[in-house]
Amino acid sequence: MRITDALAKIKADAREQLFTRLGARLSDTSLDEEQLHELVRRELTQLVAATETPLKSDERRRLIKEVTDDVLGHGPLQSLLDDDSVTEIMVNGPQNVYVERAGRLSRVPVEFASEEHLRRVIERIVGRVGRRIDESSPLVDARLEDGSRVNAIIPPLAFSGSTLTIRKFGKKPLQVQDLIDNQSLSPQMVEMLSACVEAKLNILVSGGTGTGKTTLLNVLSSFIPADERIVTIEDAVELQLQQEHIVRLEARPRNIEGRGEVTIRDLVRNSLRMRPDRIIVGEVRGGESLDMLQAMNTGHEGSLSTLHANSPRDAVARLETMVLMAGMDLPLRAIREQIASAIDVIVHLSRLRDGTRRVTHVTEVQGMEGDVITLQDAFTFDFHAGVDANGRFRGTTRATGVRPQFSDRIIDQGIPLPAGIFEAPASRGRR
C-alpha cells in the first residue's frame, strides 16, 4: 500500500473513531472552542500513537491538523477558507468543489469522504450561529465568524447531494483606494459619490449577484460624517462600517414551530423610532421597499440600500414590483411618484466578461414625465474601447457631459465639487 493511501486510511479511521468515542461531546455547548480542540487533540494523539503504520513527525502533525479540521473545523474547505485569493466556494455534493478567483470559476481537487462527512461540516457551520438544518428545515442562510455568507441546502431539496455556497469576506474591508486600483471606480466618481453621501442624497446600489454591491455600500457608508447616528438593517449582518455610532439590526427567521419571525420590514418600521440620521438597508427584496421609500420621503434623507437588477431602469421596475408586494393596493402612478421623489441616485454595478466588477452607471432619478420616471446617466462605462490581448476591457466609466440636477443641491449645502467633473472627456480636452 502506498504511503498516501495508508495516510488516507489512517485519517478516515481516526475520524470515524473520534466521532464514535466523543459523540455528543463534539456539540456540547458547555465547552468553549479551546476546550473542545484540546479534547480532540488529546484523543487524536492517542489514536495516532496506537496505529501500526510508522509515521514521520511532519506526517503525524499534518494528520492531526487535517483530522481536527474535519471534526471541529470546516474539513477539506479549511485550506480554501484560508486562501485569500479565493472569493467564493461552491460545493456541489461531496465530490465536486469549485472556487472563484479573480472573478473566474474553476474546479479544485478537494473532496469530502462522503455525503455524511459533508453534512457534518454543514451542520457544524450552521450550528455555531444557532441555526439548524435537517429534513424538516432543509435550507439555511448563515454566516461564519468572519462575516462570510453561507448558504446550505440538503436533500430532498438538493437532488444531487448537499450543496454549500460560501461567499468569503476579506480579512480587511476594501477601501475607496482599493476600488480605484481595481478600476471599479474612477477618482472623479469617488469625489461625486462622496459629495452625494455628504449632501444626504438617497442612493440605491443595483447589480447582479456577486457584483460587489455590499462592498460598494461599505465604501459609500465610509463617507457618512462621524457625528451621525446610523441604523443598519440586514438579513444576515455583512456590512463592515467604520463609524462608532452604529446600531446594527438583523432579521430573524421563524423557529421550528413557525413562530418568532422578525422581518426586514418590521425592522425598517422600528428603526424610524430610533432617531436615525441614516438608515442603511443591506438589501431590499420585498414589501420593506415601501417602508424604506416612505422613510426617505419623510425626513430620513441620506439613506442607502441595494437591490438586484440588470440596469438602472430595471432597478426602478423592480422597486415598483416590490412595493406592490407590500399589499397596500396602491395605484402604479402613486408608487412611481414615491420612487421619483425618494431615490436621487442609482449606482449600477456589473461583472464584466473579463471577471472584473465595475460601476457601469451612475444615474440620476430626475422625476416624472407623464406616467414615466425619467432617468439621466451622469457616468457610463465606455464599452467601445474594446478589449486588450488578455481579454480585459480597456474602457473606463466616464462622465456623459450632462450635469445632473442634484449637483445644485450639493453646491447649495456648501459641499465642493471639482470644476468640470461632469464634462465628457472630449469636451474637457478641447478647453
C-alpha positions, 0 to 999 in steps of 0.5 A, a space after each residue: 500500500 502506498 504511503 498516501 493511501 495508508 495516510 488516507 486510511 489512517 485519517 478516515 479511521 481516526 475520524 470515524 473513531 473520534 466521532 464514535 468515542 466523543 459523540 455528543 461531546 463534539 456539540 456540547 455547548 458547555 465547552 468553549 472552542 479551546 476546550 473542545 480542540 484540546 479534547 480532540 487533540 488529546 484523543 487524536 494523539 492517542 489514536 495516532 500513537 496506537 496505529 501500526 503504520 510508522 509515521 514521520 513527525 511532519 506526517 503525524 502533525 499534518 494528520 492531526 491538523 487535517 483530522 481536527 479540521 474535519 471534526 471541529 473545523 470546516 474539513 477539506 474547505 479549511 485550506 480554501 477558507 484560508 486562501 485569500 485569493 479565493 472569493 467564493 466556494 461552491 460545493 456541489 455534493 461531496 465530490 465536486 468543489 469549485 472556487 472563484 478567483 479573480 472573478 473566474 470559476 474553476 474546479 479544485 481537487 478537494 473532496 469530502 469522504 462522503 455525503 455524511 462527512 459533508 453534512 457534518 461540516 454543514 451542520 457544524 457551520 450552521 450550528 455555531 450561529 444557532 441555526 439548524 438544518 435537517 429534513 424538516 428545515 432543509 435550507 439555511 442562510 448563515 454566516 461564519 465568524 468572519 462575516 462570510 455568507 453561507 448558504 446550505 441546502 440538503 436533500 430532498 431539496 438538493 437532488 444531487 447531494 448537499 450543496 454549500 455556497 460560501 461567499 468569503 469576506 476579506 480579512 480587511 474591508 476594501 477601501 475607496 483606494 482599493 476600488 480605484 486600483 481595481 478600476 471599479 471606480 474612477 477618482 472623479 466618481 469617488 469625489 461625486 459619490 462622496 459629495 452625494 453621501 455628504 449632501 444626504 442624497 438617497 442612493 440605491 446600489 443595483 447589480 447582479 449577484 456577486 457584483 460587489 454591491 455590499 462592498 460598494 455600500 461599505 465604501 459609500 457608508 465610509 463617507 457618512 460624517 462621524 457625528 451621525 447616528 446610523 441604523 443598519 438593517 440586514 438579513 444576515 449582518 455583512 456590512 463592515 462600517 467604520 463609524 462608532 455610532 452604529 446600531 446594527 439590526 438583523 432579521 430573524 427567521 421563524 423557529 421550528 414551530 413557525 413562530 418568532 419571525 422578525 422581518 426586514 420590514 418590521 425592522 425598517 418600521 422600528 428603526 424610524 423610532 430610533 432617531 436615525 440620521 441614516 438608515 442603511 438597508 443591506 438589501 431590499 427584496 420585498 414589501 420593506 421597499 415601501 417602508 424604506 421609500 416612505 422613510 426617505 420621503 419623510 425626513 430620513 434623507 441620506 439613506 442607502 440600500 441595494 437591490 438586484 437588477 440588470 440596469 438602472 431602469 430595471 432597478 426602478 421596475 423592480 422597486 415598483 414590483 416590490 412595493 406592490 408586494 407590500 399589499 397596500 393596493 396602491 395605484 402604479 402612478 402613486 408608487 412611481 411618484 414615491 420612487 421619483 421623489 425618494 431615490 436621487 441616485 442609482 449606482 449600477 454595478 456589473 461583472 464584466 466578461 473579463 471577471 472584473 466588477 465595475 460601476 457601469 452607471 451612475 444615474 440620476 432619478 430626475 422625476 416624472 414625465 407623464 406616467 414615466 420616471 425619467 432617468 439621466 446617466 451622469 457616468 457610463 462605462 465606455 464599452 467601445 474601447 474594446 478589449 486588450 490581448 488578455 481579454 480585459 476591457 480597456 474602457 473606463 466609466 466616464 462622465 456623459 457631459 450632462 450635469 445632473 440636477 442634484 449637483 445644485 443641491 450639493 453646491 447649495 449645502 456648501 459641499 465642493 465639487 471639482 470644476 468640470 467633473 461632469 464634462 465628457 472627456 472630449 469636451 474637457 480636452 478641447 478647453 
